[in-house]
């Protein structure tokens, strides 16, 4: 999975008969049948959860004054004389699960400290009242659990990866320093026990930052996980991610949620990223046919953007289970691939059909996508809203962005985007200076503003401020013959000095301007464009993307194919050499799109004999082009 061009299809697994209690309510024949069914779908990985209290059954006996007296084994017996802390019966059951995977041509990812699952905390009785990230005794026994499981199974061919657990950031209330110390101790214990297998993060909800910024202390930080994990992961459920459920489940915006979040985490964290849990959570959010359509488009977009895999949540429905967490919340019941009679749901057929899709592709690993623009996120802004909006706009304008956080080294690119800058901090001086130097040398710089202050301003943008109003409302932008609204917190009252006005608001106030700067250009947009696109329903149906098309016209002009009037079609460019590329196309809209003839010579098309004039909704193409 670490290699570019690879993609692994997987599923999160709890046994069909018992869910989280599969280890204590053990039915080997059911599990064997489960694995056979899952293998028939073409799944390659199953993510397995050794429930912590089942595997490490530790309790405490208390003495006078409710003081701890003795740590005991299951059933109140003394701790094993050999020093082991993991129930050998459970280890053999986990080995059986690995055997079933191997027999069916699959591998497993084992979430070692499964202390959090579906909204419920699970810990051995001895630790139920402890902070599971900071208590020294707890951490000691967590590392014992890890070592004993790994030592028992590290020679097993079915084990693909180990990870700390499932969403371990949810196991306790801890600050940044406490959590990153904990995750480093846990991952180091894994690496000591088995240095040969990669470690994914196993969690989501990350915050971009720098090492030196001591604010946002309660957040789980992207760079911290990037340094101690081999993969970053997303769990891109639309309901649980801000702004990802503003549009219907199968909409352009929704099917790009996973791709955008993977890019957001992976680029800033500096590690490959994959969607480790993905699902609809409820038939209310999307029925079975809609869920299948959503999964189909999400899978192909992840693949075409070189994100390394997707694991569906989850294998089987849990609607017949009468214990928490399944009785606590309606989102934990009907998430499986199979109906009650074990017939396939439409999402299972989509997973099975993905294998057919891959057989239609070029039988070589596609090179990494050319990320032609850099999006720079700044402090004191809603980083996810700005990133999500920028990614959507870039995709509709037919170029692929990469993300950096202010202070990280900037790659060489022809376009730099600083989206929806907020507060008095504005753009850090060093970053601002570097961007202006790159513009002077020939790059394009685009800055959009929320309620931000900038220094310098007039010199940087060719604009004179005649006022700044702290007046929330909605501005109507007039650009290229189309009007579209953008919500604002403040209004910039501007007068061009050396800049040209490209768009104005409803009262004629400049909103979008362009200024030559040395050999390059600097664009300014006086409204939080990206934040608005992320937060507002159906924004991808309007012409907001035209702003990004304008600032990226140099990138677009150099592309081997131009799709100027098809924002619902996503394109990635995968360079083989400077004069030879693969172009991928995916129609994420609801209408047929007309395809122009590529500017470069077409060598080959996939699927073979495909129509190169039209692209039906949900359809795709891979084109091998040469100059």
Secondary structure in CASP SS format (residue, H / E / C, confidence):
PFRMAT SS
TARGET T0000
AUTHOR 0000-0000-0000
METHOD secondary structure of the structure
MODEL  1
X C 1.00
X C 1.00
X C 1.00
X C 1.00
X C 1.00
X C 1.00
X C 1.00
X E 1.00
X E 1.00
X E 1.00
X E 1.00
X E 1.00
X C 1.00
X C 1.00
X E 1.00
X C 1.00
X C 1.00
X C 1.00
X E 1.00
X C 1.00
X C 1.00
X C 1.00
X C 1.00
X C 1.00
X C 1.00
X C 1.00
X C 1.00
X H 1.00
X H 1.00
X H 1.00
X H 1.00
X H 1.00
X H 1.00
X H 1.00
X H 1.00
X H 1.00
X H 1.00
X H 1.00
X H 1.00
X H 1.00
X C 1.00
X C 1.00
X C 1.00
X C 1.00
X E 1.00
X E 1.00
X E 1.00
X E 1.00
X E 1.00
X E 1.00
X E 1.00
X H 1.00
X H 1.00
X H 1.00
X H 1.00
X C 1.00
X C 1.00
X C 1.00
X E 1.00
X E 1.00
X E 1.00
X E 1.00
X C 1.00
X H 1.00
X H 1.00
X H 1.00
X C 1.00
X E 1.00
X E 1.00
X E 1.00
X E 1.00
X E 1.00
X C 1.00
X H 1.00
X H 1.00
X H 1.00
X C 1.00
X C 1.00
X C 1.00
X C 1.00
X C 1.00
X C 1.00
X C 1.00
X C 1.00
X C 1.00
X C 1.00
X C 1.00
X H 1.00
X H 1.00
X H 1.00
X H 1.00
X H 1.00
X H 1.00
X H 1.00
X H 1.00
X H 1.00
X H 1.00
X H 1.00
X H 1.00
X H 1.00
X H 1.00
X H 1.00
X H 1.00
X C 1.00
X C 1.00
X C 1.00
X E 1.00
X E 1.00
X E 1.00
X E 1.00
X E 1.00
X E 1.00
X E 1.00
X E 1.00
X C 1.00
X E 1.00
X E 1.00
X C 1.00
X C 1.00
X E 1.00
X E 1.00
X C 1.00
X C 1.00
X C 1.00
X H 1.00
X H 1.00
X H 1.00
X C 1.00
X C 1.00
X C 1.00
X C 1.00
X C 1.00
X C 1.00
X C 1.00
X C 1.00
X H 1.00
X H 1.00
X H 1.00
X H 1.00
X H 1.00
X H 1.00
X H 1.00
X H 1.00
X H 1.00
X H 1.00
X H 1.00
X H 1.00
X H 1.00
X H 1.00
X H 1.00
X H 1.00
X H 1.00
X H 1.00
X C 1.00
X C 1.00
X C 1.00
X C 1.00
X C 1.00
X E 1.00
X E 1.00
X E 1.00
X E 1.00
X E 1.00
X C 1.00
X C 1.00
X C 1.00
X C 1.00
X H 1.00
X H 1.00
X H 1.00
X C 1.00
X C 1.00
X C 1.00
X C 1.00
X C 1.00
X H 1.00
X H 1.00
X H 1.00
X H 1.00
X H 1.00
X H 1.00
X H 1.00
X H 1.00
X H 1.00
X H 1.00
X H 1.00
X H 1.00
X H 1.00
X H 1.00
X H 1.00
X H 1.00
X H 1.00
X H 1.00
X C 1.00
X C 1.00
X C 1.00
X C 1.00
X C 1.00
X E 1.00
X E 1.00
X C 1.00
X C 1.00
X C 1.00
X C 1.00
X C 1.00
X E 1.00
X E 1.00
X C 1.00
X C 1.00
X C 1.00
X C 1.00
X C 1.00
X C 1.00
X C 1.00
X C 1.00
X C 1.00
X C 1.00
X C 1.00
X C 1.00
X E 1.00
X E 1.00
X H 1.00
X H 1.00
X H 1.00
X H 1.00
X H 1.00
X H 1.00
X H 1.00
X C 1.00
X C 1.00
X E 1.00
X E 1.00
X E 1.00
X E 1.00
X C 1.00
X C 1.00
X C 1.00
X C 1.00
X C 1.00
X C 1.00
X C 1.00
X C 1.00
X C 1.00
X C 1.00
X C 1.00
X C 1.00
X C 1.00
X C 1.00
X C 1.00
X C 1.00
X C 1.00
X H 1.00
X H 1.00
X H 1.00
X H 1.00
X C 1.00
X H 1.00
X H 1.00
X H 1.00
X H 1.00
X H 1.00
X H 1.00
X H 1.00
X H 1.00
X H 1.00
X H 1.00
X H 1.00
X H 1.00
X H 1.00
X C 1.00
X C 1.00
X C 1.00
X E 1.00
X E 1.00
X E 1.00
X E 1.00
X E 1.00
X E 1.00
X C 1.00
X C 1.00
X C 1.00
X C 1.00
X C 1.00
X C 1.00
X C 1.00
X C 1.00
X C 1.00
X H 1.00
X H 1.00
X H 1.00
X H 1.00
X H 1.00
X H 1.00
X H 1.00
X H 1.00
X H 1.00
X H 1.00
X H 1.00
X H 1.00
X H 1.00
X H 1.00
X H 1.00
X H 1.00
X H 1.00
X C 1.00
X C 1.00
X C 1.00
X C 1.00
X E 1.00
X E 1.00
X E 1.00
X E 1.00
X C 1.00
X C 1.00
X C 1.00
X E 1.00
X C 1.00
X C 1.00
X C 1.00
X C 1.00
X C 1.00
X C 1.00
X C 1.00
X C 1.00
X C 1.00
X C 1.00
X C 1.00
X C 1.00
X C 1.00
X H 1.00
X H 1.00
X H 1.00
X C 1.00
X C 1.00
X C 1.00
X C 1.00
X C 1.00
X E 1.00
X C 1.00
X C 1.00
X C 1.00
X C 1.00
X C 1.00
X E 1.00
X C 1.00
X H 1.00
X H 1.00
X H 1.00
X H 1.00
X H 1.00
X H 1.00
X H 1.00
X H 1.00
X H 1.00
X H 1.00
X H 1.00
X H 1.00
X H 1.00
X H 1.00
X C 1.00
X C 1.00
X C 1.00
X C 1.00
X C 1.00
X C 1.00
X C 1.00
X C 1.00
X C 1.00
X C 1.00
X C 1.00
X C 1.00
X C 1.00
X E 1.00
X E 1.00
X E 1.00
X E 1.00
X E 1.00
X C 1.00
X C 1.00
X C 1.00
X C 1.00
X C 1.00
X H 1.00
X H 1.00
X H 1.00
X H 1.00
X H 1.00
X H 1.00
X H 1.00
X H 1.00
X H 1.00
X H 1.00
X H 1.00
X H 1.00
X H 1.00
X H 1.00
X C 1.00
X C 1.00
X C 1.00
X C 1.00
X E 1.00
X E 1.00
X E 1.00
X E 1.00
X E 1.00
X C 1.00
X C 1.00
X C 1.00
X C 1.00
X C 1.00
X C 1.00
X C 1.00
X C 1.00
X C 1.00
X E 1.00
X E 1.00
X E 1.00
X E 1.00
X E 1.00
X E 1.00
X E 1.00
X E 1.00
X E 1.00
X C 1.00
X C 1.00
X C 1.00
X C 1.00
X C 1.00
X H 1.00
X H 1.00
X H 1.00
X H 1.00
X H 1.00
X H 1.00
X H 1.00
X H 1.00
X H 1.00
X H 1.00
X H 1.00
X H 1.00
X C 1.00
X C 1.00
X C 1.00
X E 1.00
X E 1.00
X E 1.00
X E 1.00
X E 1.00
X E 1.00
X E 1.00
X E 1.00
X E 1.00
X C 1.00
X C 1.00
X C 1.00
X C 1.00
X C 1.00
X H 1.00
X H 1.00
X H 1.00
X H 1.00
X C 1.00
X E 1.00
X E 1.00
X E 1.00
X E 1.00
X E 1.00
X E 1.00
X E 1.00
X C 1.00
X C 1.00
X C 1.00
X E 1.00
X E 1.00
X E 1.00
X E 1.00
X E 1.00
X E 1.00
X E 1.00
X C 1.00
X C 1.00
X E 1.00
X E 1.00
X E 1.00
X E 1.00
X E 1.00
X E 1.00
X E 1.00
X C 1.00
X C 1.00
X E 1.00
X E 1.00
X E 1.00
X E 1.00
X E 1.00
X E 1.00
X C 1.00
X C 1.00
X C 1.00
X E 1.00
X E 1.00
X E 1.00
X E 1.00
X E 1.00
X C 1.00
X C 1.00
X C 1.00
X C 1.00
X C 1.00
X E 1.00
X E 1.00
X E 1.00
X E 1.00
X E 1.00
X E 1.00
X E 1.00
X E 1.00
X C 1.00
X C 1.00
X E 1.00
X E 1.00
X E 1.00
X E 1.00
X E 1.00
X E 1.00
X C 1.00
X C 1.00
X C 1.00
X H 1.00
X H 1.00
X H 1.00
X H 1.00
X H 1.00
X H 1.00
X H 1.00
X C 1.00
X C 1.00
X C 1.00
X H 1.00
X H 1.00
X H 1.00
X C 1.00
X C 1.00
X C 1.00
X H 1.00
X H 1.00
X H 1.00
X H 1.00
X H 1.00
X H 1.00
X H 1.00
X C 1.00
X H 1.00
X H 1.00
X H 1.00
X H 1.00
X H 1.00
X H 1.00
X C 1.00
X C 1.00
X C 1.00
X C 1.00
X C 1.00
X C 1.00
X C 1.00
X C 1.00
X C 1.00
X C 1.00
X E 1.00
X E 1.00
X E 1.00
X E 1.00
X E 1.00
X E 1.00
X E 1.00
X E 1.00
X E 1.00
X C 1.00
X C 1.00
X E 1.00
X E 1.00
X E 1.00
X E 1.00
X E 1.00
X E 1.00
X E 1.00
X E 1.00
X C 1.00
X C 1.00
X C 1.00
X C 1.00
X C 1.00
X E 1.00
X E 1.00
X C 1.00
X C 1.00
X C 1.00
X C 1.00
X C 1.00
X C 1.00
X E 1.00
X E 1.00
X E 1.00
X E 1.00
X E 1.00
X E 1.00
X C 1.00
X C 1.00
X C 1.00
X C 1.00
X C 1.00
X C 1.00
X C 1.00
X E 1.00
X E 1.00
X C 1.00
X C 1.00
X C 1.00
X C 1.00
X E 1.00
X E 1.00
X E 1.00
X E 1.00
X E 1.00
X E 1.00
X E 1.00
X C 1.00
END
